[in-house]
Amino acid sequence: MAAAIGGGVYTCLKFYITEKQRHGGILLHEWLLEEAKKLGAPGGSVFRAIAGFGRHGRLHEESFFELAGELPVQVEFILEAELADRFLEALRIHKISLFYARHTVEAGVL
């Protein structure tokens, strides 16, 4: 059972992918959520962008002409630092190549 977030300092992990990326035949955002859940993460969220560009500089926008599955997706977790370390190591073991951002946040429930 995942531990609830109490007030304190945590690690925010954000992964940036495209909506069609897959790992092992599963959409990568779904795989990330499941893997985090297995490790005991208290939760995670997936956000689909309306526009964005990455390292190749190609702009992707939500429009009639946009190819399905090319829009950016952000997968975000608020975790204890040790769990964030374990999650990143699991991704390395699975040889998953994706851009991430990690930063310290204060989080809690009011």
Order of alpha helices (4+ residues) and beta strands (2+ residues): beta-beta-beta-alpha-beta-beta-beta-beta-alpha-beta
